[in-house]
Amino acid sequence: MKLTTEEVRYVADLANLRLTEEEVVHMSHDLGQILTYIEELSKVNTEQVAPMAQVLYEADETATLREDRPRAPLSNQKALENAAASGAGYYKVPKVIER
């Protein structure tokens, strides 16, 4: 699937990315190849494959998962101990969306 440079610029803008012309051309090619591969995958017949939420090897149903045990919840004070900035019981983060 071929992507136009305008489509790549549009997606980059949505992701708040600033790409050079060289990067736009490169991304157009790379993303086009990814979409072509996805189109190929969609042609694979999966009717006989049972749906699954997690791939597990042939063992116990929860073989790759840790044991689920109740434990005391993390306190607000403890959760904020390593925060770079906090206030009023919350994490403070720099504003990243400016349009």
C-alpha positions as CSV (number, residue, x, y, z in Angstrom):
1,M,0.0,0.0,0.0
2,K,1.4,3.3,-1.0
3,L,1.2,6.3,1.4
4,T,1.5,9.8,0.1
5,T,3.8,12.3,1.8
6,E,0.7,14.3,2.7
7,E,-0.7,11.3,4.7
8,V,2.6,10.9,6.5
9,R,2.7,14.6,7.4
10,Y,-0.9,14.3,8.6
11,V,-0.2,11.3,10.9
12,A,3.1,12.9,12.1
13,D,1.1,16.1,13.0
14,L,-1.4,14.0,14.9
15,A,1.4,12.5,16.9
16,N,3.0,15.9,17.4
17,L,6.1,14.9,15.5
18,R,8.2,17.3,13.4
19,L,9.8,15.4,10.5
20,T,12.3,16.6,7.9
21,E,11.5,16.1,4.2
22,E,14.0,13.2,4.2
23,E,12.2,11.6,7.2
24,V,8.8,12.0,5.5
25,V,10.0,10.2,2.4
26,H,11.6,7.5,4.5
27,M,8.5,7.1,6.7
28,S,6.2,7.0,3.6
29,H,8.2,4.0,2.3
30,D,8.5,2.2,5.7
31,L,4.8,2.7,6.7
32,G,3.8,1.6,3.2
33,Q,5.7,-1.6,3.6
34,I,4.1,-2.2,7.0
35,L,0.6,-1.7,5.6
36,T,1.4,-4.0,2.7
37,Y,2.5,-6.7,5.2
38,I,-0.7,-6.2,7.2
39,E,-2.8,-6.6,4.0
40,E,-1.0,-9.9,3.4
41,L,-1.7,-11.1,7.0
42,S,-5.4,-10.3,6.6
43,K,-5.6,-12.8,3.8
44,V,-4.6,-15.7,6.1
45,N,-7.5,-18.0,6.8
46,T,-8.0,-18.1,10.5
47,E,-11.4,-19.7,10.7
48,Q,-10.2,-22.9,12.4
49,V,-8.1,-21.0,14.9
50,A,-9.7,-20.5,18.3
51,P,-9.7,-16.9,19.6
52,M,-7.3,-16.3,22.5
53,A,-6.4,-13.5,24.8
54,Q,-2.9,-14.7,25.6
55,V,-0.6,-17.1,23.9
56,L,0.4,-19.8,26.4
57,Y,2.5,-22.9,25.8
58,E,0.9,-26.3,26.4
59,A,0.7,-26.2,30.2
60,D,-1.5,-25.0,33.0
61,E,-4.0,-22.3,31.9
62,T,-2.1,-19.6,33.8
63,A,1.4,-21.0,33.2
64,T,3.0,-17.6,32.2
65,L,1.1,-15.6,34.9
66,R,2.2,-14.9,38.4
67,E,0.1,-16.1,41.3
68,D,-2.7,-13.6,42.1
69,R,-2.4,-12.9,45.9
70,P,-4.1,-10.1,47.8
71,R,-1.8,-7.5,49.4
72,A,-2.0,-4.1,51.0
73,P,-2.5,-1.3,48.5
74,L,0.2,1.3,47.9
75,S,-0.4,4.5,50.0
76,N,-0.6,7.8,48.3
77,Q,2.5,9.0,50.2
78,K,4.5,6.0,49.2
79,A,3.4,6.3,45.6
80,L,4.6,9.9,45.4
81,E,8.0,9.3,47.1
82,N,9.9,9.0,43.9
83,A,7.9,11.6,41.9
84,A,10.0,14.4,40.4
85,A,7.3,16.8,41.3
86,S,4.1,16.4,43.3
87,G,1.5,18.5,45.0
88,A,-1.9,18.2,46.6
89,G,-1.5,14.4,46.6
90,Y,-0.9,14.1,42.8
91,Y,1.9,13.8,40.4
92,K,2.9,17.1,38.6
93,V,4.0,16.8,35.0
94,P,5.0,19.4,32.5
95,K,2.4,20.5,29.9
96,V,3.2,18.7,26.7
97,I,0.2,19.6,24.5
98,E,0.4,23.1,23.1
99,R,-1.6,23.9,20.0
